[in-house]
Every structure is written in structure tokens, then in C-alpha cells.
Amino acid sequence: MCEEFGGLATKAVIYTHSHVDHYGGLRGVVDPADVASGKVKIYAPEGILEAAVAENVMAGNAMSRRASYMYGNLLPPDPKGQVGAGLGTTTSAGTVTLLPPTEIVTKTGEKHTIDGLTLEFLMAPGSEAPSEMLRYIEEKRAISAAEDCTHTLHNTYSLRGAKIREPLPWSKYLNQVLTMWGAKPDVMFAQHH
């Protein structure tokens, strides 16, 4: 769909968790007709729609306004305006979209083959988001840590008013990552880094 991908077709999308900055730009890379036809699958952790609606529809207007103050996404991008937001450059001010997942991941250790790659999932609800999962990509020897392991201190409370993230379950999920995949990867990446 996007010319910037140099002709590469999107085969699947993975919603790592229920925060709007991890699903809200989907229509920029996927045509909803391709999802409806089964050409593109959307993988997501169990409970994602409920968590996304609870956080972004019920409290969305207030959180959106506070997020603009917190991240400065409406400031001009220059040295005197918006230069960063901690986890990345800043949040989008564009249109938010959410397409329902076609594939729900429900348990740790569940594996799916996506475009020839084997992905093993680790469920991490209540870590960075109420509905979240991490994954190990076997053929690439890579861990995708969602937002549970980034280059910043774990965000236990967001100034925009998102639900509090309990540090104990989060730390236990990181220990589980070490137990399941600690000796396997060559690289680990997070969606913001």
C-alpha cells in the first residue's frame, strides 16, 4: 500500500499492545479490504479491543489533550519546539484507526508462521499495557520486546493518565524472557527504539 516500502507488500500486522501509538496508524500501511479478504492478517494479544476501547474511547479526549501537553506533538519540530518525547520523536497528530485483529494470541509459547518466519509469543498483560505480548523470531534470532524493555526507565505512570503499570508483573515478564529466550537471540528491539 505504501510506496515508501519499495514495492514490498504487507503480509501481516502485529499489534504488540493496546496503546494507540501501536495500532492507530494501521491504515497507512494496510488497506482494510486486504484484511477483510484475508490477504493481510492482524495478530494481537487477547483482550486488546477491550483494553483499547477502555483506554482510548472512554477517556480518549482527556488523554489525548494531556498527551499533547506531555509530548508536545503540536509544537513545531525545531530546537526551540518539539525535539523528542522520551520514547521517540513524538506522537502523531493524524487520524487514528483501529481494525479488529484476525488472529488472537492467547497463551505464552504459542507459535505462528508469518511470511515464512516462526514467531513464538509471550503474553505480558498488565505490564506496559493491559493487553500486551512480546515475541521471538526464530529465524532472525531476534526478540521484539514491545514496550517492556526500552532504552528508558519503565514508565509506571504516564502523565497523560493511562492506567498505572505495575512494576512487579513487568519485571516477572522480563525474567520470563530470559528464561524462554535468553540464550537464543542475537538482537533485541523495542517498537520505540
Beta strands, then each sheet from edge to edge (+ up, - down):
strand 1: 12-14
strand 2: 41-45
strand 3: 103-105
strand 4: 111-114
strand 5: 117-123
strand 6: 133-137
strand 7: 142-144
strand 8: 187-189
sheet 1: 1+ 2+ 3+
sheet 2: 4+ 5- 6+ 7- 8-
end
